[in-house]
Amino acid sequence: AQWTNLAKRAEQLGYSTLVVPDHFIEQIAPVPALMAAAAVTRELRVGSMVFCNDFRHPVMLAKEAATIDFLSNGRFELGIGAGWLKVEYDAVGFKFESPSVRVSRLEESLKIIKGYFSKEPFVFSGKYYNVNGVVGIDQLPLSVQKPHPPILIGGGGRRMLSIAAREADIVSIAVKVKADGTGPDVADAKLPFIQKVRWVQEAADDRFDDIELNILTWTASITDDSRQVASKLRGRKQITEETLLSLPYTLIGSEEQIVEELEKHRDEYGISYYIIWD
């Protein structure tokens, strides 16, 4: 009841969407959790933040996405990523390959997922996947949202953000993760945020205005002592408190200050979709 009560509370408070990450550790499984949340709400959207591409075959993921969208009456957002946390791969015996391989595999998955939502049986032959949609794949149920549920892709590097700009409906701009899969590369936060927005603009070209820009926040803290909160958040990271407080990922300050920051980031970067960790 705790999870479904949280979903109902989120809807009552006016949140637009409830998202669930995809990890083997310390969380409930995303697909049943999202359906349970959708079942006890009427308008709240539900989404994945994000499905790890390597944990599921893209046809299986597409069918699950279509089913959630169908059963929720068009309230699902499909977030998907290349995978990044090596300890989880090791735990289940999956090979943790280089970023270039994981990202290339994600590119193929996106083609298959979009192909699944086409009206005709689809065929795909790639380096990592081969799909013969003419035989053995039933593209039912049909999603309510057309041509498919909104796709969210996040990234911190130029290649991932460029793929997201070309393929996604929602682009989540993040800090890069380390190539060895041990966690976020905090040094990447020093790169001007506007540079990442420009990478998205360049790759999206004339579809940029149709993309929603998203941020997964590190913290949202209402306080009269912003520097103290920033100091605790910084810990031993090689980043200054000033830099932390200037980033769109951190919402720290009084209610008025946070509202001002949100409006500033909307005007400066075009960010309209924030995800707050619970």
TIMIBA-397348 format. One record per residue (C-alpha): residue in one letter; z, y negated, x negated. Coordinates in nm, 2 decimals. Layout:
N
ATOM code     pz     py     px
ATOM    A      Z      Y      X
...
END
This chain:
278
ATOM code     pz     py     px
ATOM    A   0.00   0.00   0.00
ATOM    Q   0.06  -0.23  -0.29
ATOM    W  -0.31  -0.25  -0.38
ATOM    T  -0.44  -0.30  -0.02
ATOM    N  -0.17  -0.56   0.04
ATOM    L  -0.29  -0.74  -0.27
ATOM    A  -0.64  -0.74  -0.13
ATOM    K  -0.52  -0.88   0.21
ATOM    R  -0.32  -1.14   0.03
ATOM    A  -0.61  -1.25  -0.18
ATOM    E  -0.82  -1.30   0.13
ATOM    Q  -0.54  -1.50   0.30
ATOM    L  -0.51  -1.73   0.00
ATOM    G  -0.88  -1.81   0.01
ATOM    Y  -1.01  -1.62  -0.29
ATOM    S  -1.38  -1.54  -0.26
ATOM    T  -1.38  -1.21  -0.46
ATOM    L  -1.15  -0.94  -0.59
ATOM    V  -1.28  -0.77  -0.90
ATOM    V  -1.16  -0.46  -1.08
ATOM    P  -1.22  -0.37  -1.45
ATOM    D  -1.34  -0.03  -1.57
ATOM    H  -1.11   0.14  -1.82
ATOM    F  -0.95   0.48  -1.86
ATOM    I  -0.61   0.34  -1.94
ATOM    E  -0.35   0.16  -1.74
ATOM    Q  -0.55   0.09  -1.42
ATOM    I  -0.67   0.25  -1.10
ATOM    A  -1.03   0.38  -1.08
ATOM    P  -1.27   0.10  -0.97
ATOM    V  -1.49   0.26  -0.71
ATOM    P  -1.22   0.39  -0.47
ATOM    A  -1.01   0.08  -0.54
ATOM    L  -1.30  -0.15  -0.44
ATOM    M  -1.37   0.05  -0.12
ATOM    A  -1.00   0.05  -0.03
ATOM    A  -0.99  -0.33  -0.07
ATOM    A  -1.31  -0.38   0.13
ATOM    A  -1.17  -0.16   0.41
ATOM    V  -0.87  -0.38   0.48
ATOM    T  -1.05  -0.71   0.46
ATOM    R  -1.32  -0.88   0.65
ATOM    E  -1.47  -1.16   0.43
ATOM    L  -1.33  -1.09   0.08
ATOM    R  -1.60  -0.98  -0.16
ATOM    V  -1.53  -0.70  -0.41
ATOM    G  -1.68  -0.64  -0.75
ATOM    S  -1.66  -0.46  -1.08
ATOM    M  -1.57  -0.66  -1.39
ATOM    V  -1.74  -0.47  -1.54
ATOM    F  -1.86  -0.11  -1.52
ATOM    C  -1.91   0.04  -1.87
ATOM    N  -2.27   0.15  -1.88
ATOM    D  -2.19   0.45  -2.11
ATOM    F  -1.94   0.60  -1.86
ATOM    R  -2.20   0.67  -1.59
ATOM    H  -2.56   0.76  -1.55
ATOM    P  -2.74   0.45  -1.41
ATOM    V  -2.87   0.64  -1.11
ATOM    M  -2.52   0.75  -1.02
ATOM    L  -2.40   0.39  -1.07
ATOM    A  -2.68   0.25  -0.85
ATOM    K  -2.60   0.50  -0.57
ATOM    E  -2.23   0.41  -0.58
ATOM    A  -2.32   0.04  -0.58
ATOM    A  -2.55   0.09  -0.28
ATOM    T  -2.28   0.28  -0.10
ATOM    I  -2.00   0.02  -0.16
ATOM    D  -2.24  -0.25  -0.04
ATOM    F  -2.34  -0.05   0.26
ATOM    L  -1.98   0.04   0.36
ATOM    S  -1.85  -0.31   0.30
ATOM    N  -2.13  -0.47   0.50
ATOM    G  -2.28  -0.66   0.20
ATOM    R  -1.97  -0.77   0.01
ATOM    F  -2.02  -0.60  -0.33
ATOM    E  -2.10  -0.75  -0.67
ATOM    L  -2.22  -0.52  -0.94
ATOM    G  -2.08  -0.62  -1.28
ATOM    I  -2.20  -0.40  -1.57
ATOM    G  -2.17  -0.42  -1.95
ATOM    A  -2.26  -0.24  -2.26
ATOM    G  -1.91  -0.11  -2.34
ATOM    W  -1.69  -0.24  -2.62
ATOM    L  -1.35  -0.07  -2.64
ATOM    K  -1.38   0.21  -2.91
ATOM    V  -1.04   0.36  -2.84
ATOM    E  -1.16   0.47  -2.49
ATOM    Y  -1.48   0.62  -2.63
ATOM    D  -1.27   0.82  -2.88
ATOM    A  -1.03   0.93  -2.61
ATOM    V  -1.29   1.11  -2.41
ATOM    G  -1.52   1.22  -2.70
ATOM    F  -1.80   0.97  -2.64
ATOM    K  -1.99   0.85  -2.94
ATOM    F  -1.92   0.48  -3.00
ATOM    E  -2.26   0.37  -3.13
ATOM    S  -2.36   0.03  -3.28
ATOM    P  -2.38  -0.28  -3.06
ATOM    S  -2.76  -0.28  -3.09
ATOM    V  -2.78   0.08  -2.95
ATOM    R  -2.53   0.02  -2.67
ATOM    V  -2.71  -0.30  -2.57
ATOM    S  -3.05  -0.14  -2.58
ATOM    R  -2.92   0.14  -2.36
ATOM    L  -2.79  -0.12  -2.11
ATOM    E  -3.13  -0.28  -2.10
ATOM    E  -3.28   0.06  -1.99
ATOM    S  -3.00   0.11  -1.74
ATOM    L  -3.08  -0.23  -1.57
ATOM    K  -3.44  -0.13  -1.53
ATOM    I  -3.33   0.20  -1.36
ATOM    I  -3.07   0.04  -1.14
ATOM    K  -3.32  -0.22  -1.01
ATOM    G  -3.58   0.06  -0.97
ATOM    Y  -3.33   0.25  -0.76
ATOM    F  -3.32  -0.04  -0.51
ATOM    S  -3.70  -0.06  -0.48
ATOM    K  -3.85   0.07  -0.16
ATOM    E  -4.06   0.33  -0.34
ATOM    P  -3.96   0.63  -0.55
ATOM    F  -3.94   0.52  -0.91
ATOM    V  -4.02   0.68  -1.25
ATOM    F  -3.88   0.56  -1.58
ATOM    S  -3.93   0.70  -1.93
ATOM    G  -3.73   0.54  -2.21
ATOM    K  -3.56   0.61  -2.54
ATOM    Y  -3.22   0.68  -2.37
ATOM    Y  -3.30   0.77  -2.01
ATOM    N  -3.58   0.95  -1.82
ATOM    V  -3.58   0.94  -1.44
ATOM    N  -3.83   1.09  -1.20
ATOM    G  -3.75   0.93  -0.87
ATOM    V  -4.03   1.11  -0.70
ATOM    V  -3.83   1.44  -0.71
ATOM    G  -3.47   1.49  -0.64
ATOM    I  -3.34   1.13  -0.58
ATOM    D  -3.26   1.01  -0.23
ATOM    Q  -3.24   0.63  -0.24
ATOM    L  -2.99   0.62   0.05
ATOM    P  -2.78   0.45   0.17
ATOM    L  -2.97   0.12   0.15
ATOM    S  -2.77  -0.18   0.04
ATOM    V  -2.71  -0.46   0.28
ATOM    Q  -2.78  -0.73   0.03
ATOM    K  -3.15  -0.75  -0.08
ATOM    P  -3.31  -0.67  -0.30
ATOM    H  -2.98  -0.53  -0.44
ATOM    P  -2.61  -0.64  -0.47
ATOM    P  -2.58  -0.94  -0.70
ATOM    I  -2.57  -0.82  -1.06
ATOM    L  -2.31  -0.97  -1.30
ATOM    I  -2.36  -0.93  -1.68
ATOM    G  -2.13  -1.09  -1.93
ATOM    G  -2.16  -1.15  -2.30
ATOM    G  -2.07  -1.36  -2.60
ATOM    G  -2.36  -1.32  -2.83
ATOM    R  -2.71  -1.45  -2.80
ATOM    R  -2.88  -1.12  -2.73
ATOM    M  -2.64  -1.02  -2.45
ATOM    L  -2.65  -1.36  -2.29
ATOM    S  -3.03  -1.37  -2.31
ATOM    I  -3.04  -1.03  -2.13
ATOM    A  -2.80  -1.16  -1.87
ATOM    A  -3.00  -1.47  -1.82
ATOM    R  -3.32  -1.27  -1.75
ATOM    E  -3.17  -0.99  -1.55
ATOM    A  -2.84  -1.10  -1.38
ATOM    D  -2.76  -1.31  -1.07
ATOM    I  -2.42  -1.40  -1.22
ATOM    V  -2.38  -1.46  -1.60
ATOM    S  -2.03  -1.44  -1.74
ATOM    I  -2.00  -1.63  -2.06
ATOM    A  -1.74  -1.47  -2.29
ATOM    V  -1.61  -1.46  -2.64
ATOM    K  -1.79  -1.20  -2.85
ATOM    V  -1.62  -0.87  -2.92
ATOM    K  -1.59  -0.72  -3.27
ATOM    A  -1.87  -0.48  -3.36
ATOM    D  -1.60  -0.21  -3.45
ATOM    G  -1.48  -0.21  -3.09
ATOM    T  -1.12  -0.33  -3.17
ATOM    G  -1.11  -0.64  -2.95
ATOM    P  -1.24  -0.99  -2.90
ATOM    D  -1.36  -1.19  -3.20
ATOM    V  -1.13  -1.49  -3.17
ATOM    A  -1.33  -1.68  -3.44
ATOM    D  -1.62  -1.69  -3.20
ATOM    A  -1.42  -1.92  -2.98
ATOM    K  -1.48  -2.19  -3.24
ATOM    L  -1.85  -2.19  -3.15
ATOM    P  -1.93  -2.48  -2.92
ATOM    F  -1.93  -2.34  -2.56
ATOM    I  -2.23  -2.55  -2.47
ATOM    Q  -2.43  -2.35  -2.73
ATOM    K  -2.38  -2.04  -2.52
ATOM    V  -2.49  -2.22  -2.21
ATOM    R  -2.80  -2.33  -2.39
ATOM    W  -2.88  -1.97  -2.48
ATOM    V  -2.86  -1.88  -2.12
ATOM    Q  -3.08  -2.17  -2.02
ATOM    E  -3.35  -2.09  -2.28
ATOM    A  -3.37  -1.72  -2.18
ATOM    A  -3.35  -1.79  -1.81
ATOM    D  -3.62  -2.05  -1.81
ATOM    D  -3.72  -2.15  -1.46
ATOM    R  -3.47  -1.91  -1.29
ATOM    F  -3.17  -2.09  -1.45
ATOM    D  -3.09  -2.29  -1.13
ATOM    D  -3.06  -1.96  -0.94
ATOM    I  -2.79  -1.82  -1.18
ATOM    E  -2.42  -1.86  -1.12
ATOM    L  -2.22  -1.91  -1.44
ATOM    N  -1.89  -1.73  -1.45
ATOM    I  -1.58  -1.73  -1.67
ATOM    L  -1.31  -1.46  -1.71
ATOM    T  -1.01  -1.67  -1.79
ATOM    W  -0.75  -1.57  -2.06
ATOM    T  -0.47  -1.74  -1.87
ATOM    A  -0.40  -1.97  -1.58
ATOM    S  -0.06  -2.13  -1.62
ATOM    I   0.09  -2.42  -1.43
ATOM    T   0.32  -2.60  -1.67
ATOM    D   0.45  -2.93  -1.79
ATOM    D   0.43  -2.82  -2.15
ATOM    S   0.07  -2.72  -2.23
ATOM    R   0.13  -2.70  -2.60
ATOM    Q   0.41  -2.45  -2.57
ATOM    V   0.20  -2.22  -2.36
ATOM    A  -0.10  -2.26  -2.59
ATOM    S   0.13  -2.18  -2.89
ATOM    K   0.25  -1.85  -2.73
ATOM    L  -0.11  -1.76  -2.64
ATOM    R  -0.24  -1.84  -2.99
ATOM    G   0.02  -1.62  -3.16
ATOM    R  -0.12  -1.53  -3.50
ATOM    K  -0.48  -1.59  -3.41
ATOM    Q  -0.68  -1.81  -3.64
ATOM    I  -0.74  -2.08  -3.38
ATOM    T  -0.57  -2.41  -3.32
ATOM    E  -0.38  -2.51  -3.00
ATOM    E  -0.62  -2.79  -2.95
ATOM    T  -0.91  -2.56  -2.95
ATOM    L  -0.74  -2.32  -2.71
ATOM    L  -0.66  -2.60  -2.47
ATOM    S  -1.02  -2.72  -2.48
ATOM    L  -1.18  -2.39  -2.39
ATOM    P  -1.29  -2.31  -2.03
ATOM    Y  -1.12  -1.97  -2.07
ATOM    T  -0.77  -2.13  -2.06
ATOM    L  -0.64  -2.32  -1.76
ATOM    I  -0.31  -2.47  -1.87
ATOM    G  -0.13  -2.77  -1.74
ATOM    S  -0.02  -2.93  -1.42
ATOM    E  -0.21  -2.86  -1.10
ATOM    E  -0.38  -3.20  -1.13
ATOM    Q  -0.48  -3.14  -1.49
ATOM    I  -0.62  -2.79  -1.41
ATOM    V  -0.83  -2.93  -1.12
ATOM    E  -0.96  -3.20  -1.35
ATOM    E  -1.05  -2.94  -1.61
ATOM    L  -1.23  -2.73  -1.36
ATOM    E  -1.43  -3.03  -1.24
ATOM    K  -1.51  -3.13  -1.60
ATOM    H  -1.63  -2.78  -1.69
ATOM    R  -1.84  -2.77  -1.37
ATOM    D  -2.01  -3.10  -1.45
ATOM    E  -2.05  -3.03  -1.83
ATOM    Y  -2.14  -2.66  -1.83
ATOM    G  -2.23  -2.57  -1.47
ATOM    I  -1.94  -2.32  -1.43
ATOM    S  -1.87  -2.25  -1.06
ATOM    Y  -1.71  -1.90  -1.07
ATOM    Y  -1.37  -1.84  -1.23
ATOM    I  -1.19  -1.50  -1.25
ATOM    I  -0.82  -1.52  -1.28
ATOM    W  -0.63  -1.22  -1.42
ATOM    D  -0.34  -1.10  -1.20
END
